[in-house]
Amino acid sequence: MALTRRTLIGSVAAGSALAALPDLAPAPAAAASPPGDVVGKISVGYQGWFSCPGDGAPIGGWWHWSRDRFQPPSPGNTTIVSWPDMREYTRGYSTAYPNLGNGQPAQLFSSYDQQTVDTHFRWMQEHGCDTAALQRFNPFGDEGPTRDAMAVKVRGAAERFGRKFYIMYDVTGWTSMQSQLKQDWTTKMSAHTASPAYARQNGRPVVCIWGFGFNDDGRPFAPEPCLDVIQWFKAQGCYVIGGVPTYWRQGINDSRPGFGAVYRAFNMISPWMVGRTGTLDGLDWFHTNVNVPDLADCAANGIDYQPCVMPGDLSAGHRRHGDFYWRHLYNMIRLGAQGLYISMFDEFNEGNQIAKTSETQATTPAGAGIRALDEDGTFCSADYYLRITADGGRMLKGQLPLTAVRPTPPVAGGGQPPTGNLAAGRPATASSQNGPFVAGNAVDGDRGSYWEAATNVFPQWWQVDLGAGHPVNRLVLALPPGWEARTQTLSVQGSTDGAAFTTLAPSAGIRFDPATGNTATLTLPGATARHVRVTVTGNTAWPAAQLAQVEVYAATGTPTPPTAPGNLTVTGRTATSVSLAWNASSDADGVAGYQVRQGGQTVASVTGTSATVAGLSPATTYTFTVVALDTGGAVSPPSAAVTATTNPAAQTDLARGRPTAESSHTQAYGSANVVDGNPDSYWESANNAFPQWVQVDLGAATTVGRVVLRLPPSPAWATRTQTLAVLGSTDGTGWTALAASAPRVFDPASGNQVTLTLTAATTRYVRIQVTGNTGWPAGQLSQLEVYAA
């Protein structure tokens, strides 16, 4: 597993709180500070650390593009997992990668070129990125002169494009940081605070220190020197942000214990999140179990809260064409966070960049295995994640209503390719709404949700902004499929400016009948319209206007929806999840993905033909259906429904998210990885030194009867046998054997897991002790699951 110095693996993704929380305006934030350059703003992490031979950078070589910076980057000599969109850079540098899919040479940019920095800051200006946090690693080595020059270039770009910036020190591997941070600030970086572009909060220049308290070998500092550094910067008149571990508040997992006073000395806390989860359910779990109590702790201690928000790792398939990023933005804004830190702007090394990125394999090196933005079958423009950031910033500042439905279309100006549903995911408004039945429900792709106007008041209207003018020639209207028949009297209007409307379809009675899918299609004259309005003057079944889905198509195409997914089957269940599989749908334009629905709500979105719905209650019966979406946004009829009952609570994994300990670990493969719910992260002990152990604290003495041990499911983890025992303890000191030492075979053909049934015993601590491994000279575990007897 490739790691960079900023990657820390460990996620907890169990359960979804989203369905339980309505779309309400964010609660008034209990901020210690008024709005400034970081409070109330969108900040983005800016690396600025790419260099190429011939660009004039003092460091020389392919800095951060290659593992060996003195050799050109290639598939075998690289540090990146994503490829930039190069169309707006005036200078590119040829690499040893294969040519792009379109035959052009594979070139990369240099951050040392001022035009590159200017381009990036222009993008920030155009997309509402208020403040850039310039990353500064130890400048006392060979990269120092280049880092110094980059600070000058960033300052100039920020001044030219009206952005703010501040210095963000990263103490990774910086053994003399206690004295050298002070020296660097005093002799070099503090001079930049004279710039009108340097960020200030509460009238004080902003400085961030990232890395205090992390429980890994790269940041071994004790609390005392860390506290000294914070207090020194505050004495210099600075507002100090702390880039802290995810579990800073509890002092467990990625956080060293004993750092509470260090964390609470910061003016603002910004907990790290990259690598913690790659699923929507994981984001919801963190919102409920980590972010909500984090914010409460900060408010109680007079600290501003700036959570880290991720677009998702493109190389790992986390992005879900924007839904992952929007869910994270939405969760943090409904939480009431005082500002957001987007990680990162230009981090092509870890795949979590929002800067413009290659759209398809045509502009990506051929055969290099690098994913483009269309990796899940949905075409996304290169600036898509910048546009999502812009909408997130507007929502943070109250300029856009709080909504769980992503308003940003994958393609600017239409929401979908020209032949698709132009209304999908676009901004929608209405003359009124009844309770939670908002206008956006009619463009969210979910037939179970709907817009309903105020009752007993006609006429009422619903309207969508397509983002650009289109020759609109067809409208498809729908109500939920299970509703009884009704006739709504309605007309359709169009406008190019949102002010003056013309009639596209005159008023008429439109029949919605469940026998024909509760849909109605209206043919329009093909007049150009950006804003499409449906005006309703009557409804025979309910005294209000109602629409569950509005699809708008232009004259260039009239796609048909995919076929319904077939043979929906329950393939597994736990106390809190149900796993499903189905047969693929077919569609002339290609199937982009599937949505699993439960009770009218979308509970999972995937590109394949299987999904696991998490966050369910034990011993509870649920009914699911699946729909397919094509590349144009058309939605299939639902599959046949299946019903599943979750397992009893006794089958809940008692170890998930609990504190862990270990005899040792290598690199970033720490013990917290065995309880994070992420099958691809893992614990690995020191090599060539047996025995080794990893353990979990269940929090209270519990009668346990079963453990499940896992390694990553990838076939790359070839079959191996680990000799291990399971030990239990009520006090963490005296141990008894729950399962005797024996060879245990981990085979990818059977999921790389081993299940051990124990003699029921009361224990609080469960330890796995490894004395041998035929596949690698160390103890290794991806997951340690513990279940009650």
LUMVOVEX-171902 format. One line per 3 residues: number of its first residue (from 1); their letters; for each residue x, y, z of C-alpha. Coordinates in steps of 0.25 Angstrom, whole numbers, plus 5000, padded with zeros to 4 digits. Layout:
NUM	A	X Y Z; ...
//
This chain:
1	MAL	5000 5000 5000; 5007 5013 4995; 5007 5024 5006
4	TRR	5012 5038 5005; 5016 5046 5017; 5002 5052 5019
7	TLI	4994 5039 5017; 4989 5033 5030; 4981 5020 5028
10	GSV	4969 5018 5037; 4954 5019 5035; 4942 5017 5044
13	AAG	4930 5015 5034; 4918 5009 5042; 4904 5014 5041
16	SAL	4897 5025 5034; 4891 5037 5042; 4887 5044 5029
19	AAL	4873 5039 5029; 4870 5043 5043; 4874 5058 5041
22	PDL	4865 5067 5033; 4870 5078 5024; 4870 5089 5034
25	APA	4878 5102 5033; 4891 5100 5041; 4890 5103 5056
28	PAA	4896 5117 5060; 4911 5113 5061; 4916 5115 5075
31	AAS	4929 5121 5069; 4939 5128 5078; 4942 5137 5067
34	PPG	4934 5146 5057; 4935 5144 5042; 4949 5147 5037
37	DVV	4959 5140 5027; 4957 5126 5032; 4944 5127 5041
40	GKI	4933 5126 5032; 4942 5123 5020; 4946 5112 5010
43	SVG	4961 5109 5012; 4968 5100 5003; 4981 5093 5005
46	YQG	4991 5097 4995; 5004 5088 4993; 5011 5096 4982
49	WFS	5022 5085 4982; 5023 5080 4968; 5036 5083 4960
52	CPG	5042 5079 4947; 5056 5080 4941; 5058 5093 4934
55	DGA	5048 5101 4942; 5059 5108 4950; 5055 5102 4963
58	PIG	5067 5101 4973; 5063 5087 4977; 5065 5082 4963
61	GWW	5058 5069 4956; 5044 5064 4957; 5041 5068 4971
64	HWS	5028 5061 4976; 5025 5055 4962; 5035 5044 4963
67	RDR	5040 5035 4974; 5054 5037 4968; 5053 5052 4965
70	FQP	5066 5051 4956; 5058 5041 4946; 5046 5046 4938
73	PSP	5032 5041 4944; 5027 5028 4938; 5018 5017 4942
76	GNT	5029 5010 4950; 5035 5023 4955; 5024 5032 4960
79	TIV	5017 5038 4973; 5004 5042 4967; 4991 5035 4965
82	SWP	4983 5045 4957; 4986 5053 4944; 4984 5068 4943
85	DMR	4976 5075 4932; 4988 5082 4925; 4980 5091 4915
88	EYT	4981 5104 4923; 4996 5103 4926; 5005 5111 4916
91	RGY	5017 5101 4919; 5017 5086 4920; 5029 5077 4923
94	STA	5030 5064 4915; 5030 5051 4924; 5034 5036 4921
97	YPN	5019 5032 4922; 5013 5027 4910; 5006 5037 4901
100	LGN	4992 5041 4905; 4980 5033 4899; 4978 5044 4889
103	GQP	4993 5042 4884; 4998 5055 4890; 5011 5054 4899
106	AQL	5009 5053 4914; 5013 5066 4920; 5012 5071 4934
109	FSS	5013 5085 4940; 5023 5091 4950; 5018 5099 4962
112	YDQ	5031 5107 4961; 5025 5114 4948; 5018 5127 4953
115	QTV	5008 5124 4942; 5004 5111 4949; 5002 5118 4962
118	DTH	4994 5129 4955; 4985 5119 4948; 4982 5112 4961
121	FRW	4979 5125 4969; 4970 5129 4957; 4963 5116 4959
124	MQE	4961 5119 4974; 4956 5133 4970; 4946 5128 4960
127	HGC	4941 5117 4970; 4940 5123 4983; 4952 5118 4990
130	DTA	4955 5129 5000; 4968 5125 5006; 4980 5116 5002
133	ALQ	4988 5109 5013; 5002 5108 5007; 5008 5096 5012
136	RFN	5022 5097 5018; 5030 5085 5022; 5044 5086 5029
139	PFG	5051 5097 5020; 5065 5094 5027; 5068 5083 5017
142	DEG	5070 5083 5002; 5056 5087 4999; 5057 5100 5007
145	PTR	5061 5110 4996; 5050 5105 4987; 5039 5106 4998
148	DAM	5044 5120 5001; 5042 5124 4986; 5028 5117 4986
151	AVK	5024 5126 4997; 5028 5138 4989; 5020 5133 4977
154	VRG	5008 5129 4985; 5008 5143 4991; 5008 5150 4978
157	AAE	4997 5141 4972; 4988 5144 4984; 4990 5159 4983
160	RFG	4987 5158 4968; 4974 5150 4969; 4969 5155 4982
163	RKF	4971 5143 4991; 4976 5141 5005; 4988 5132 5009
166	YIM	4995 5127 5021; 5006 5118 5025; 5003 5104 5029
169	YDV	5015 5097 5036; 5015 5082 5035; 5024 5076 5045
172	TGW	5025 5062 5039; 5040 5057 5041; 5044 5071 5046
175	TSM	5052 5066 5058; 5057 5081 5062; 5044 5087 5060
178	QSQ	5043 5094 5074; 5054 5103 5071; 5054 5104 5056
181	LKQ	5039 5107 5054; 5042 5120 5062; 5054 5123 5055
184	DWT	5048 5121 5041; 5036 5130 5045; 5044 5141 5051
187	TKM	5055 5141 5040; 5046 5138 5027; 5031 5135 5028
190	SAH	5027 5147 5037; 5031 5157 5026; 5019 5152 5018
193	TAS	5009 5157 5028; 5012 5171 5022; 5004 5167 5010
196	PAY	4989 5171 5009; 4987 5157 5004; 4992 5150 5017
199	ARQ	4980 5144 5024; 4976 5150 5038; 4966 5145 5048
202	NGR	4962 5154 5059; 4972 5164 5054; 4984 5154 5056
205	PVV	4992 5147 5045; 4988 5133 5043; 4998 5121 5045
208	CIW	4995 5107 5045; 5003 5095 5051; 5000 5082 5045
211	GFG	5004 5069 5052; 5005 5071 5067; 4999 5059 5075
214	FND	4999 5049 5064; 5002 5034 5068; 5012 5030 5058
217	DGR	5027 5030 5056; 5028 5043 5048; 5023 5052 5059
220	PFA	5029 5046 5072; 5028 5059 5080; 5024 5060 5094
223	PEP	5014 5070 5099; 5023 5080 5105; 5031 5085 5093
226	CLD	5018 5085 5085; 5011 5094 5095; 5023 5103 5096
229	VIQ	5022 5105 5081; 5008 5109 5081; 5009 5118 5092
232	WFK	5021 5125 5085; 5013 5127 5073; 5002 5133 5081
235	AQG	5012 5142 5088; 5016 5147 5074; 5002 5152 5072
238	CYV	4998 5140 5063; 4984 5133 5062; 4988 5118 5062
241	IGG	4981 5107 5056; 4984 5092 5059; 4984 5082 5049
244	VPT	4981 5070 5059; 4978 5055 5059; 4964 5051 5056
247	YWR	4962 5045 5070; 4969 5057 5077; 4957 5059 5087
250	QGI	4958 5045 5092; 4973 5043 5091; 4972 5029 5084
253	NDS	4975 5022 5071; 4982 5033 5063; 4985 5042 5075
256	RPG	4995 5040 5086; 4989 5041 5100; 4993 5053 5108
259	FGA	4991 5064 5098; 4978 5070 5103; 4985 5083 5108
262	VYR	4993 5084 5094; 4980 5083 5086; 4972 5092 5094
265	AFN	4983 5103 5093; 4980 5105 5079; 4971 5116 5074
268	MIS	4965 5107 5064; 4965 5092 5062; 4964 5085 5049
271	PWM	4964 5070 5050; 4970 5062 5039; 4961 5053 5031
274	VGR	4968 5048 5019; 4969 5033 5018; 4958 5031 5029
277	TGT	4946 5027 5020; 4942 5026 5006; 4928 5023 5007
280	LDG	4915 5032 5009; 4912 5023 5022; 4925 5026 5027
283	LDW	4924 5041 5026; 4910 5040 5033; 4917 5031 5044
286	FHT	4927 5042 5046; 4917 5053 5046; 4909 5047 5058
289	NVN	4920 5040 5066; 4932 5049 5064; 4929 5063 5058
292	VPD	4917 5066 5067; 4924 5064 5080; 4936 5071 5074
295	LAD	4929 5083 5071; 4922 5083 5085; 4936 5081 5092
298	CAA	4942 5093 5084; 4930 5102 5087; 4931 5099 5102
301	NGI	4946 5103 5101; 4945 5115 5093; 4952 5109 5081
304	DYQ	4948 5111 5066; 4945 5098 5058; 4949 5096 5044
307	PCV	4947 5082 5040; 4954 5075 5028; 4946 5072 5016
310	MPG	4950 5063 5005; 4946 5061 4990; 4950 5047 4992
313	DLS	4961 5038 4986; 4959 5038 4971; 4969 5026 4970
316	AGH	4961 5018 4980; 4947 5021 4973; 4942 5028 4985
319	RRH	4936 5041 4978; 4923 5035 4972; 4923 5047 4962
322	GDF	4922 5057 4973; 4912 5051 4983; 4924 5048 4993
325	YWR	4929 5062 4993; 4915 5068 4994; 4911 5059 5005
328	HLY	4924 5063 5013; 4921 5078 5011; 4906 5076 5014
331	NMI	4909 5069 5027; 4919 5079 5032; 4910 5091 5028
334	RLG	4898 5085 5035; 4907 5082 5047; 4910 5097 5048
337	AQG	4925 5097 5046; 4931 5111 5047; 4939 5109 5034
340	LYI	4944 5098 5025; 4957 5093 5021; 4957 5086 5007
343	SMF	4968 5075 5006; 4974 5078 4996; 4975 5087 4984
346	DEF	4986 5081 4976; 4989 5068 4983; 4990 5059 4971
349	NEG	4999 5050 4979; 4988 5045 4988; 4976 5046 4978
352	NQI	4969 5056 4986; 4971 5069 4978; 4960 5078 4974
355	AKT	4969 5085 4963; 4965 5083 4949; 4967 5068 4946
358	SET	4967 5059 4933; 4953 5056 4929; 4955 5043 4921
361	QAT	4965 5034 4917; 4967 5042 4904; 4975 5052 4912
364	TPA	4982 5042 4922; 4994 5033 4919; 4990 5021 4911
367	GAG	4990 5008 4919; 4996 5015 4932; 4984 5011 4940
370	IRA	4981 5025 4945; 4967 5028 4947; 4960 5040 4940
373	LDE	4948 5048 4945; 4939 5039 4937; 4944 5026 4945
376	DGT	4930 5022 4949; 4924 5024 4935; 4919 5038 4938
379	FCS	4925 5049 4929; 4930 5060 4938; 4936 5073 4933
382	ADY	4951 5076 4938; 4946 5088 4947; 4935 5079 4953
385	YLR	4941 5079 4967; 4944 5093 4967; 4929 5096 4964
388	ITA	4925 5087 4975; 4934 5095 4984; 4927 5108 4979
391	DGG	4914 5103 4983; 4918 5098 4996; 4924 5111 4999
394	RML	4911 5118 4996; 4903 5108 5005; 4913 5111 5016
397	KGQ	4911 5125 5015; 4896 5124 5014; 4895 5128 5000
400	LPL	4890 5115 4996; 4879 5107 5004; 4884 5095 5012
403	TAV	4882 5083 5003; 4886 5068 5003; 4884 5068 4988
406	RPT	4896 5072 4980; 4892 5084 4972; 4905 5084 4964
409	PPV	4904 5076 4950; 4915 5068 4945; 4915 5076 4932
412	AGG	4915 5091 4933; 4903 5098 4927; 4893 5086 4926
415	GQP	4895 5076 4937; 4897 5064 4927; 4902 5062 4913
418	PTG	4893 5069 4903; 4884 5057 4900; 4881 5054 4915
421	NLA	4872 5060 4925; 4876 5074 4926; 4869 5076 4939
424	AGR	4876 5065 4947; 4882 5071 4960; 4880 5086 4955
427	PAT	4875 5097 4964; 4860 5097 4966; 4851 5107 4972
430	ASS	4836 5108 4975; 4825 5118 4978; 4823 5110 4991
433	QNG	4825 5097 4998; 4818 5089 5008; 4827 5085 5020
436	PFV	4839 5076 5015; 4834 5074 5001; 4843 5084 4995
439	AGN	4846 5088 4980; 4859 5080 4979; 4852 5067 4981
442	AVD	4847 5068 4967; 4861 5067 4961; 4868 5058 4971
445	GDR	4866 5045 4963; 4857 5039 4974; 4843 5036 4970
448	GSY	4839 5034 4984; 4842 5048 4988; 4833 5060 4983
451	WEA	4830 5074 4983; 4817 5079 4988; 4812 5093 4989
454	ATN	4804 5100 4999; 4790 5094 5000; 4777 5100 4996
457	VFP	4784 5111 4988; 4785 5111 4973; 4792 5115 4964
460	QWW	4806 5110 4968; 4818 5108 4960; 4831 5100 4960
463	QVD	4844 5104 4953; 4857 5098 4949; 4870 5106 4944
466	LGA	4877 5098 4933; 4889 5106 4934; 4889 5110 4920
469	GHP	4879 5112 4908; 4875 5099 4901; 4865 5096 4890
472	VNR	4855 5089 4900; 4846 5080 4892; 4841 5070 4903
475	LVL	4837 5069 4917; 4834 5057 4925; 4826 5058 4938
478	ALP	4824 5048 4949; 4818 5045 4962; 4822 5034 4972
481	PGW	4818 5021 4965; 4809 5016 4976; 4800 5028 4977
484	EAR	4785 5027 4972; 4781 5033 4959; 4779 5048 4958
487	TQT	4778 5059 4947; 4786 5072 4949; 4783 5084 4941
490	LSV	4796 5091 4937; 4804 5099 4927; 4819 5100 4923
493	QGS	4827 5113 4922; 4841 5116 4917; 4851 5127 4919
496	TDG	4865 5131 4915; 4867 5141 4927; 4858 5136 4938
499	AAF	4849 5149 4937; 4841 5148 4924; 4834 5135 4922
502	TTL	4827 5130 4909; 4817 5119 4908; 4823 5106 4903
505	APS	4811 5097 4906; 4797 5103 4908; 4789 5099 4921
508	AGI	4783 5085 4920; 4778 5074 4929; 4790 5064 4930
511	RFD	4786 5050 4935; 4795 5043 4944; 4791 5028 4945
514	PAT	4799 5017 4953; 4795 5007 4942; 4804 5015 4932
517	GNT	4815 5018 4943; 4809 5031 4948; 4817 5038 4937
520	ATL	4813 5048 4926; 4821 5053 4914; 4819 5067 4908
523	TLP	4824 5071 4894; 4829 5085 4894; 4833 5094 4881
526	GAT	4848 5093 4883; 4849 5108 4887; 4862 5112 4894
529	ARH	4860 5113 4909; 4869 5113 4921; 4858 5113 4932
532	VRV	4846 5104 4931; 4834 5106 4939; 4822 5097 4941
535	TVT	4810 5105 4946; 4799 5096 4953; 4784 5102 4954
538	GNT	4777 5089 4959; 4778 5075 4964; 4767 5065 4965
541	AWP	4773 5057 4976; 4779 5067 4986; 4777 5082 4988
544	AAQ	4792 5085 4984; 4802 5084 4973; 4810 5072 4973
547	LAQ	4822 5067 4965; 4832 5055 4968; 4841 5056 4956
550	VEV	4843 5066 4945; 4852 5063 4933; 4855 5073 4922
553	YAA	4861 5068 4909; 4866 5077 4897; 4864 5074 4882
556	TGT	4877 5067 4881; 4872 5054 4887; 4861 5047 4894
559	PTP	4867 5035 4902; 4859 5024 4907; 4862 5019 4922
562	PTA	4870 5007 4925; 4862 4994 4928; 4859 4990 4942
565	PGN	4870 4983 4950; 4867 4968 4951; 4868 4957 4961
568	LTV	4870 4966 4973; 4875 4957 4984; 4880 4958 4999
571	TGR	4894 4952 4999; 4898 4955 5014; 4893 4962 5026
574	TAT	4899 4967 5040; 4892 4974 5052; 4894 4987 5045
577	SVS	4895 4984 5030; 4889 4977 5018; 4897 4973 5006
580	LAW	4890 4972 4992; 4893 4968 4978; 4885 4968 4965
583	NAS	4886 4966 4950; 4891 4978 4941; 4881 4987 4934
586	SDA	4883 4990 4919; 4882 5003 4913; 4886 5009 4899
589	DGV	4894 5020 4904; 4901 5012 4915; 4897 5010 4930
592	AGY	4904 5020 4939; 4901 5013 4952; 4890 5008 4962
595	QVR	4883 5014 4974; 4878 5005 4985; 4865 5010 4991
598	QGG	4858 5007 5004; 4845 5014 5009; 4846 5024 4997
601	QTV	4860 5028 5001; 4873 5026 4993; 4882 5018 5003
604	ASV	4893 5014 4994; 4899 5018 4981; 4908 5009 4973
607	TGT	4914 5007 4959; 4914 4991 4960; 4903 4981 4963
610	SAT	4904 4979 4978; 4904 4988 4990; 4903 4988 5005
613	VAG	4893 4997 5012; 4899 5000 5026; 4894 5008 5038
616	LSP	4882 4999 5040; 4876 4995 5053; 4878 4981 5059
619	ATT	4866 4970 5058; 4858 4980 5048; 4852 4977 5035
622	YTF	4855 4985 5023; 4850 4985 5009; 4859 4990 4997
625	TVV	4858 4992 4982; 4868 4996 4972; 4868 5006 4960
628	ALD	4878 5008 4949; 4882 5022 4944; 4888 5024 4930
631	TGG	4899 5033 4925; 4888 5043 4922; 4882 5043 4935
634	AVS	4869 5035 4932; 4864 5026 4943; 4859 5012 4941
637	PPS	4847 5006 4947; 4850 4999 4961; 4854 4985 4962
640	AAV	4845 4975 4969; 4846 4978 4984; 4853 4969 4994
643	TAT	4851 4968 5009; 4862 4965 5019; 4863 4965 5034
646	TNP	4876 4969 5041; 4883 4960 5051; 4880 4962 5066
649	AAQ	4889 4972 5073; 4897 4961 5079; 4904 4959 5065
652	TDL	4909 4974 5066; 4924 4975 5065; 4928 4980 5079
655	ARG	4942 4984 5074; 4938 4995 5063; 4944 5008 5067
658	RPT	4949 5004 5080; 4963 5008 5086; 4974 4998 5082
661	AES	4988 4995 5086; 5000 4987 5080; 5014 4981 5082
664	SHT	5019 4989 5070; 5016 4994 5056; 5023 4998 5044
667	QAY	5022 5011 5036; 5007 5016 5037; 5001 5002 5039
670	GSA	4997 5004 5053; 4987 4996 5062; 4975 5006 5060
673	NVV	4974 5000 5046; 4968 4987 5051; 4956 4994 5056
676	DGN	4953 5004 5046; 4943 4997 5037; 4952 4999 5025
679	PDS	4956 4985 5019; 4968 4991 5011; 4975 4997 5023
682	YWE	4983 4988 5032; 4992 4986 5044; 5006 4981 5042
685	SAN	5016 4978 5053; 5031 4981 5053; 5037 4971 5043
688	NAF	5046 4958 5047; 5042 4959 5062; 5032 4949 5067
691	PQW	5024 4948 5076; 5015 4961 5073; 5001 4965 5077
694	VQV	4990 4974 5075; 4978 4976 5084; 4965 4984 5086
697	DLG	4958 4990 5098; 4943 4987 5098; 4941 4997 5109
700	AAT	4934 4988 5118; 4935 4973 5122; 4926 4965 5112
703	TVG	4923 4951 5110; 4930 4948 5096; 4928 4936 5088
706	RVV	4934 4939 5074; 4945 4946 5067; 4946 4949 5052
709	LRL	4960 4952 5047; 4962 4958 5033; 4973 4962 5023
712	PPS	4971 4971 5011; 4962 4964 5001; 4970 4968 4989
715	PAW	4976 4955 4982; 4990 4962 4983; 4989 4957 4997
718	ATR	4993 4943 4994; 4989 4931 5003; 4997 4931 5016
721	TQT	4996 4924 5029; 4998 4931 5042; 5000 4924 5055
724	LAV	4992 4931 5065; 4985 4930 5079; 4973 4939 5084
727	LGS	4975 4944 5098; 4965 4951 5108; 4967 4959 5120
730	TDG	4957 4967 5129; 4968 4977 5134; 4978 4977 5123
733	TGW	4989 4971 5132; 4985 4956 5134; 4982 4948 5121
736	TAL	4976 4935 5118; 4975 4927 5105; 4961 4928 5098
739	AAS	4966 4920 5086; 4980 4913 5087; 4991 4916 5077
742	APR	4989 4909 5064; 4992 4911 5049; 4981 4919 5043
745	VFD	4980 4920 5028; 4976 4933 5021; 4972 4930 5006
748	PAS	4967 4941 4997; 4958 4931 4990; 4950 4930 5003
751	GNQ	4950 4945 5006; 4964 4945 5014; 4957 4943 5027
754	VTL	4957 4934 5038; 4946 4932 5048; 4949 4926 5062
757	TLT	4938 4921 5071; 4942 4923 5086; 4938 4916 5099
760	AAT	4929 4927 5104; 4937 4936 5114; 4935 4949 5121
763	TRY	4946 4959 5116; 4949 4973 5113; 4962 4973 5106
766	VRI	4963 4963 5094; 4978 4961 5089; 4982 4954 5076
769	QVT	4996 4948 5078; 5004 4944 5065; 5016 4935 5066
772	GNT	5018 4932 5051; 5014 4936 5037; 5017 4929 5024
775	GWP	5014 4941 5015; 5022 4952 5022; 5031 4952 5034
778	AGQ	5021 4960 5043; 5008 4960 5049; 4997 4965 5040
781	LSQ	4982 4968 5042; 4972 4977 5034; 4961 4975 5043
784	LEV	4959 4969 5057; 4944 4967 5060; 4938 4962 5073
787	YAA	4924 4957 5075; 4916 4954 5088; 4913 4940 5092
//
